[in-house]
């Protein structure tokens, strides 16, 4: 009996080594090498190449256009994140923390697709059909067009696709499936890559939209090889804080829509409910006449969003090491803004503990929130409240100047629709067509010092 050849494969980067090592020589991660069966050596006596017809070449202007009809999921926030719905032949990867609601979101959306007369094949490698039905009954998502399968061999899954001929395929989750072409365990680097590539080939050939649910690592990245995110057409992250009922579906990559687009949901006993106007939700519990609270107009993809920036500045109890904490924004960006305020405005913040938080558990990464963070910190430090009818937007440079932001007009329209009377914007920002919204007073500022003088 021939001896099975093995190799040690890094579960982080896929590097192969002939023997076990504590540290991967490629990515330098520790304890990531796992023994796997090596694939059989290929026969060097290759068959003669079969001559095929020369592939046709044509100018790009003469290439026939593919049908652009999308399949709506029936959930507006999900469709918004996808760019309008599922594209035929697309591969969508959804990742998120365990228990955040990924399977619930997919089950609810696929139930609506089934209600519209489309056939959905939901294949789970983690749950039995009985478990899926229990969750579907709790959510009220039962339909004859929603077909459940429990299989982890991807070749058998493709046979189920041939048998059922669905309009949408769901795989929950990609780390539980395996292919018979490899002998390694399900969830390993090789298995995830090969399974995803087989599904990719099938969905493109059949023009079948496929939704894949994936696990994430403790660092927050989707588990498996990085090439998994390059294979798929869209990568969506489902995120949210455990203590908050709101969940955010964020598009990190989308070949058929805008990024970073986002959808907002509210988690309840009956499942996930789309939030049509998240700005009202995030501002519903805002305190009045309180220092350190400022409203900022941000953009998430094509959607304007108003969020509340809260800051708390207090005398530090520790000597020489004041605390700097930020939730929802980049902590390094907050530290940089504090340094700018000390240097350009002369504020003595060196001995103060500073805490910054975005209310509602939302995360914002665009630089247009800089001005709001700075104003909130100054408001708390000077103990002077900000007018509740004011919205601020702008990026702050290292010299203290306020720099322009993109898509100013939708931000102004969103602020005006929610009843705000004044918006502080960068002086260099382009004027909106038609002079902007007539229902809101636009104040243009050049520097951070001018902003604080205007607002405080």
C-alpha positions as CSV (number, residue, x, y, z in Angstrom):
1,X,0.0,0.0,0.0
2,X,1.4,3.3,-1.1
3,X,2.3,5.8,1.7
4,X,0.1,8.9,1.7
5,X,2.2,12.0,1.1
6,X,1.6,15.0,3.4
7,X,2.6,18.6,3.5
8,X,2.2,21.4,6.0
9,X,0.0,24.2,4.8
10,X,-0.3,27.6,6.4
11,X,-3.9,28.4,7.2
12,X,-3.3,32.1,6.9
13,X,-1.5,32.5,3.5
14,X,-1.4,29.0,2.0
15,X,2.4,28.5,2.1
16,X,3.4,24.8,1.8
17,X,6.3,23.4,3.8
18,X,7.7,19.9,3.9
19,X,7.8,19.8,7.7
20,X,6.1,21.4,10.6
21,X,7.4,24.8,11.8
22,X,6.1,27.0,14.6
23,X,6.4,30.1,12.5
24,X,5.3,30.4,8.8
25,X,8.3,31.7,6.8
26,X,6.0,33.5,4.3
27,X,3.5,35.5,6.4
28,X,5.4,35.0,9.8
29,X,2.2,34.0,11.7
30,X,2.7,31.5,14.6
31,X,1.1,28.1,14.9
32,X,-0.7,28.2,11.5
33,X,0.9,25.2,9.8
34,X,-1.5,22.3,9.6
35,X,-0.7,18.9,8.1
36,X,-2.7,18.1,5.0
37,X,-2.6,15.3,2.4
38,X,-0.6,16.4,-0.6
39,X,-2.4,16.3,-4.0
40,X,-1.3,13.5,-6.3
41,X,1.6,14.3,-8.5
42,X,0.6,15.1,-12.1
43,X,1.7,12.8,-14.9
44,X,4.4,14.4,-16.8
45,X,3.4,12.6,-20.0
46,X,0.8,15.0,-21.1
47,X,-1.6,14.2,-23.9
48,X,-1.0,15.9,-27.2
49,X,-2.8,19.3,-27.4
50,X,-6.1,19.1,-29.2
51,X,-6.3,21.8,-31.8
52,X,-9.4,24.0,-31.3
53,X,-10.9,26.6,-33.4
54,X,-9.3,30.0,-33.1
55,X,-11.3,32.1,-30.6
56,X,-13.1,34.9,-32.2
57,X,-11.8,38.4,-31.7
58,X,-13.9,41.5,-32.0
59,X,-13.8,45.2,-31.1
60,X,-15.3,46.1,-27.7
61,X,-17.9,48.3,-29.5
62,X,-19.3,45.2,-31.2
63,X,-19.6,42.9,-28.1
64,X,-23.2,42.1,-27.4
65,X,-24.5,43.5,-24.2
66,X,-25.4,41.0,-21.4
67,X,-28.9,41.2,-20.0
68,X,-28.9,43.7,-17.1
69,X,-32.1,42.5,-15.4
70,X,-31.6,42.1,-11.7
71,X,-33.5,39.8,-9.3
72,X,-34.8,41.9,-6.4
73,X,-34.6,40.3,-3.0
74,X,-37.7,42.0,-1.7
75,X,-35.8,43.8,1.1
76,X,-35.1,47.4,0.1
77,X,-32.0,47.8,2.3
78,X,-30.5,44.5,0.9
79,X,-31.2,45.6,-2.7
80,X,-29.7,49.0,-2.0
81,X,-26.4,47.4,-0.8
82,X,-26.3,45.1,-3.8
83,X,-26.9,48.0,-6.2
84,X,-30.5,47.1,-7.1
85,X,-30.7,43.3,-6.6
86,X,-29.0,40.1,-7.5
87,X,-27.3,40.0,-11.0
88,X,-27.7,36.8,-13.0
89,X,-24.4,34.8,-12.7
90,X,-23.1,36.8,-9.8
91,X,-21.4,35.4,-6.7
92,X,-22.1,37.3,-3.5
93,X,-20.2,36.7,-0.3
94,X,-21.7,37.8,3.1
95,X,-19.5,37.8,6.2
96,X,-20.0,38.7,9.8
97,X,-19.5,37.8,13.5
98,X,-21.2,34.6,14.7
99,X,-24.8,35.2,15.7
100,X,-25.0,38.6,14.1
101,X,-27.9,37.6,11.9
102,X,-26.3,36.5,8.5
103,X,-28.4,33.4,8.1
104,X,-31.5,35.3,9.3
105,X,-31.0,38.0,6.7
106,X,-30.4,35.5,3.9
107,X,-33.4,33.3,4.9
108,X,-35.8,36.3,5.0
109,X,-34.6,37.7,1.7
110,X,-34.8,34.3,-0.1
111,X,-38.3,33.8,1.3
112,X,-39.4,37.0,-0.4
113,X,-37.7,35.8,-3.6
114,X,-39.6,32.5,-3.3
115,X,-42.9,34.4,-2.7
116,X,-42.3,36.2,-6.0
117,X,-42.5,32.9,-7.8
118,X,-38.7,32.1,-8.1
119,X,-37.2,28.8,-6.9
120,X,-34.5,29.1,-4.2
121,X,-32.2,26.2,-3.2
122,X,-30.8,26.8,0.3
123,X,-28.0,24.3,1.1
124,X,-26.7,24.4,4.7
125,X,-23.6,22.6,5.9
126,X,-24.1,23.7,9.5
127,X,-27.8,23.0,10.2
128,X,-30.2,20.2,9.5
129,X,-33.4,20.9,7.5
130,X,-35.3,20.6,10.8
131,X,-33.3,23.3,12.4
132,X,-33.7,25.6,9.4
133,X,-37.5,25.0,9.4
134,X,-37.7,25.9,13.1
135,X,-36.0,29.3,12.4
136,X,-38.2,29.8,9.3
137,X,-41.3,29.2,11.4
138,X,-40.2,31.7,14.0
139,X,-39.6,34.3,11.2
140,X,-42.7,33.3,9.3
141,X,-40.7,32.4,6.2
142,X,-42.4,29.3,4.9
143,X,-42.9,28.8,1.1
144,X,-43.0,25.8,-1.2
145,X,-40.5,27.5,-3.6
146,X,-37.9,27.6,-0.8
147,X,-36.1,24.2,-1.1
148,X,-33.8,23.1,1.7
149,X,-30.8,20.8,1.3
150,X,-28.3,19.4,3.8
151,X,-25.0,18.5,2.0
152,X,-21.4,19.4,2.4
153,X,-19.8,17.8,-0.7
154,X,-19.8,20.5,-3.4
155,X,-20.1,17.9,-6.2
156,X,-23.3,16.6,-4.6
157,X,-24.5,20.2,-4.2
158,X,-24.1,20.7,-8.0
159,X,-26.1,17.6,-8.6
160,X,-28.9,19.0,-6.5
161,X,-28.7,22.1,-8.6
162,X,-29.1,20.0,-11.8
163,X,-32.1,18.3,-10.1
164,X,-33.9,21.4,-8.7
165,X,-32.9,23.9,-11.4
166,X,-33.2,26.9,-8.9
167,X,-33.2,30.6,-9.7
168,X,-31.0,31.3,-6.7
169,X,-28.5,29.2,-4.8
170,X,-27.5,29.8,-1.2
171,X,-24.5,28.1,0.5
172,X,-24.3,28.4,4.3
173,X,-21.4,28.5,5.0
174,X,-18.5,28.2,2.6
175,X,-16.1,26.9,5.3
176,X,-18.2,23.7,5.8
177,X,-18.1,22.4,2.2
178,X,-15.4,20.3,0.6
179,X,-14.5,18.9,-2.8
180,X,-13.5,15.3,-3.4
181,X,-10.5,16.5,-5.5
182,X,-8.7,17.4,-2.2
183,X,-8.1,15.2,0.8
184,X,-7.8,18.0,3.4
185,X,-10.4,18.8,5.9
186,X,-13.3,21.1,5.2
187,X,-12.5,24.8,6.0
188,X,-8.8,24.5,5.1
189,X,-7.2,27.0,2.7
190,X,-7.2,24.6,-0.2
191,X,-10.8,23.4,0.3
192,X,-12.2,26.9,0.5
193,X,-10.4,28.0,-2.6
194,X,-11.3,25.0,-4.7
195,X,-15.0,25.0,-3.5
196,X,-15.3,28.7,-4.3
197,X,-13.8,28.3,-7.7
198,X,-16.1,25.4,-8.6
199,X,-19.1,27.4,-7.6
200,X,-17.8,30.4,-9.5
201,X,-17.5,28.3,-12.7
202,X,-21.0,26.9,-12.3
203,X,-22.7,30.1,-11.6
204,X,-21.1,31.9,-14.6
205,X,-22.0,29.0,-16.9
206,X,-25.6,28.8,-15.7
207,X,-26.2,32.5,-15.1
208,X,-27.2,31.5,-11.6
209,X,-26.9,34.0,-8.8
210,X,-25.2,32.5,-5.7
211,X,-25.2,33.8,-2.2
212,X,-22.4,32.5,0.0
213,X,-22.2,33.0,3.8
214,X,-18.7,33.0,5.2
215,X,-17.1,33.0,8.7
216,X,-14.8,35.7,9.8
217,X,-11.6,35.5,11.8
218,X,-11.0,37.2,15.2
219,X,-9.3,40.1,13.3
220,X,-12.6,40.7,11.5
221,X,-11.5,39.4,8.0
222,X,-13.3,36.7,6.1
223,X,-11.8,33.3,7.0
224,X,-10.0,31.5,4.2
225,X,-7.6,32.6,1.5
226,X,-7.6,36.2,0.4
227,X,-8.2,35.0,-3.1
228,X,-11.8,34.1,-2.0
229,X,-12.6,37.8,-2.0
230,X,-11.1,38.2,-5.5
231,X,-13.1,35.4,-6.9
232,X,-16.6,36.7,-5.9
233,X,-18.4,39.6,-7.4
234,X,-19.5,41.3,-4.2
235,X,-18.3,41.2,-0.6
236,X,-20.8,42.3,2.1
237,X,-20.0,42.6,5.8
238,X,-22.9,42.3,8.3
239,X,-21.9,44.2,11.4
240,X,-23.3,45.6,14.6
241,X,-22.7,46.0,18.3
242,X,-24.0,43.3,20.6
243,X,-25.7,45.9,22.9
244,X,-27.5,47.6,20.0
245,X,-30.5,46.3,18.1
246,X,-29.3,47.9,14.8
247,X,-27.3,46.0,12.2
248,X,-25.5,47.4,9.2
249,X,-24.9,45.6,5.9
250,X,-21.9,47.2,4.2
251,X,-20.6,46.6,0.7
252,X,-16.8,46.3,0.7
253,X,-16.6,45.2,-2.9
254,X,-19.3,45.2,-5.6
255,X,-18.7,44.8,-9.3
256,X,-22.3,45.8,-10.1
257,X,-22.9,48.7,-7.7
258,X,-21.4,51.5,-5.6
259,X,-19.0,51.0,-2.7
260,X,-19.1,51.6,0.2
261,X,-22.9,51.3,0.1
262,X,-24.8,50.3,3.2
263,X,-28.2,49.1,4.5
264,X,-29.5,49.4,8.0
265,X,-31.6,46.8,9.8
266,X,-33.2,46.5,13.2
267,X,-33.0,43.1,15.0
268,X,-36.2,42.0,16.8
269,X,-37.8,38.7,17.8
270,X,-39.5,38.6,14.4
271,X,-36.2,38.9,12.6
272,X,-34.6,41.8,10.8
273,X,-36.6,44.8,9.8
274,X,-35.2,47.3,7.2
275,X,-34.8,50.9,8.4
276,X,-35.8,53.3,5.6
277,X,-34.5,56.5,7.2
278,X,-31.6,55.6,9.6
279,X,-30.9,59.3,10.3
280,X,-34.1,59.7,12.3
281,X,-33.2,56.5,14.3
282,X,-29.7,57.6,15.1
283,X,-30.9,61.1,16.2
284,X,-34.1,60.0,18.0
285,X,-32.5,60.0,21.5
286,X,-30.2,63.0,21.1
287,X,-30.1,65.1,24.3
288,X,-30.9,68.8,24.1
289,X,-28.6,71.6,25.3
290,X,-25.8,69.2,26.2
291,X,-22.1,69.9,25.7
292,X,-20.0,67.6,23.4
293,X,-22.8,66.7,21.1
294,X,-22.6,67.6,17.3
295,X,-24.5,66.4,14.3
296,X,-22.4,65.4,11.2
297,X,-23.6,64.8,7.7
298,X,-21.8,61.8,6.2
299,X,-22.1,59.8,3.0
300,X,-22.3,56.0,2.9
301,X,-22.2,55.1,-0.8
302,X,-25.1,57.0,-2.4
303,X,-26.9,57.5,0.9
304,X,-26.6,60.7,3.0
305,X,-26.6,59.9,6.7
306,X,-26.8,62.2,9.7
307,X,-25.1,60.9,12.9
308,X,-24.4,62.3,16.3
309,X,-20.8,62.7,17.4
310,X,-20.4,62.7,21.2
311,X,-17.3,63.8,23.0
312,X,-16.3,63.9,26.7
313,X,-13.3,65.8,27.9
314,X,-12.4,65.5,31.6
315,X,-9.3,66.1,33.8
316,X,-7.1,63.0,33.7
317,X,-6.5,61.1,37.0
318,X,-3.3,59.5,35.7
319,X,-0.1,61.4,35.6
320,X,1.5,61.8,32.1
321,X,-0.8,59.3,30.4
322,X,-4.2,60.7,29.6
323,X,-6.7,58.3,28.0
324,X,-7.8,58.6,24.4
325,X,-10.7,56.3,23.4
326,X,-12.8,56.4,20.2
327,X,-15.8,54.3,19.2
328,X,-17.1,54.3,15.7
329,X,-14.3,56.5,14.3
330,X,-10.6,55.8,13.8
331,X,-8.8,56.4,17.1
332,X,-5.6,57.5,15.3
333,X,-7.6,60.1,13.5
334,X,-9.0,61.4,16.7
335,X,-5.5,61.6,18.3
336,X,-4.3,63.6,15.2
337,X,-7.2,66.0,15.5
338,X,-6.4,66.6,19.2
339,X,-2.8,67.4,18.3
340,X,-4.0,69.9,15.6
341,X,-6.3,71.6,18.2
342,X,-3.4,71.9,20.6
343,X,-1.0,73.3,18.0
344,X,-3.3,75.6,15.9
345,X,-5.9,76.7,18.5
346,X,-3.8,76.7,21.7
347,X,-6.2,74.4,23.6
348,X,-4.5,72.8,26.5
349,X,-5.7,69.2,26.0
350,X,-2.5,67.4,27.1
351,X,-3.7,66.6,30.6
352,X,-7.3,65.7,29.6
353,X,-9.0,62.3,29.1
354,X,-10.8,62.4,25.8
355,X,-13.6,60.0,24.7
356,X,-15.4,60.1,21.4
357,X,-18.4,58.0,20.4
358,X,-20.8,57.8,17.5
359,X,-24.3,57.3,18.9
360,X,-26.2,54.2,17.7
361,X,-23.2,51.9,17.2
362,X,-22.5,53.0,13.6
363,X,-19.0,53.2,12.2
364,X,-17.8,56.0,9.9
365,X,-14.5,56.1,8.1
366,X,-14.8,59.1,5.7
367,X,-12.7,62.2,6.6
368,X,-15.8,64.5,6.4
369,X,-16.5,63.6,10.0
370,X,-13.3,65.4,11.2
371,X,-14.9,68.8,11.7
372,X,-17.6,67.2,13.8
373,X,-15.1,65.4,16.1
374,X,-13.1,68.6,16.6
375,X,-16.2,70.7,17.4
376,X,-17.5,68.1,19.8
377,X,-14.2,67.9,21.7
378,X,-14.0,71.8,21.9
379,X,-17.6,72.0,23.0
380,X,-17.0,69.5,25.9
381,X,-13.7,71.1,26.8
382,X,-15.1,74.6,27.0
383,X,-18.4,73.4,28.4
384,X,-20.4,75.3,25.8
385,X,-23.3,73.5,24.0
386,X,-23.7,73.5,20.2
387,X,-26.9,74.9,18.7
388,X,-29.1,71.8,18.1
389,X,-30.1,73.1,14.7
390,X,-26.6,73.1,13.3
391,X,-25.0,70.4,11.1
392,X,-21.3,70.3,10.3
393,X,-19.3,68.6,7.6
394,X,-15.7,69.0,6.5
395,X,-12.2,67.5,6.6
396,X,-9.5,69.1,8.8
397,X,-5.9,69.4,7.5
398,X,-2.7,69.5,9.5
399,X,-2.5,73.3,9.3
400,X,-6.0,73.7,10.7
401,X,-7.7,74.4,7.4
402,X,-11.1,73.0,6.6
403,X,-11.0,71.1,3.3
404,X,-13.8,70.3,0.9
405,X,-15.9,67.1,0.7
406,X,-17.7,65.4,-2.1
407,X,-21.4,65.1,-2.7
408,X,-22.3,68.2,-0.6
409,X,-25.8,68.7,-2.1
410,X,-27.4,65.4,-0.9
411,X,-26.0,66.1,2.6
412,X,-27.7,69.5,2.6
413,X,-31.0,68.1,1.4
414,X,-30.9,65.4,4.1
415,X,-30.2,67.9,6.8
416,X,-33.0,70.2,5.5
417,X,-35.5,67.3,5.3
418,X,-34.9,66.5,9.0
419,X,-35.5,70.1,10.1
420,X,-32.0,71.5,10.6
421,X,-31.6,75.2,10.0
422,X,-27.9,75.7,9.4
423,X,-25.0,73.7,8.0
424,X,-21.3,74.6,8.4
425,X,-19.4,73.5,5.3
426,X,-15.9,74.1,3.9
427,X,-15.4,77.5,2.1
428,X,-13.8,75.7,-0.9
429,X,-16.7,73.3,-1.4
430,X,-18.4,73.6,-4.7
431,X,-21.8,75.3,-4.7
432,X,-24.7,73.0,-5.2
433,X,-26.6,73.4,-8.5
434,X,-29.4,75.9,-8.0
435,X,-27.8,77.3,-4.8
436,X,-28.4,74.2,-2.7
437,X,-31.4,73.7,-0.5
438,X,-33.4,77.0,0.2
439,X,-34.6,75.6,3.5
440,X,-31.2,75.6,5.2
441,X,-28.6,78.3,5.8
442,X,-25.2,77.4,4.5
443,X,-22.2,78.8,6.4
444,X,-18.8,78.5,4.8
445,X,-15.6,78.4,6.9
446,X,-11.9,78.3,6.0
447,X,-10.2,77.2,9.2
448,X,-11.0,75.3,12.3
449,X,-10.6,78.4,14.4
450,X,-13.2,80.2,12.3
451,X,-15.5,77.2,12.7
452,X,-15.3,77.2,16.5
453,X,-15.8,81.0,16.6
454,X,-18.9,80.6,14.4
455,X,-20.5,77.7,16.3
456,X,-19.4,78.3,19.9
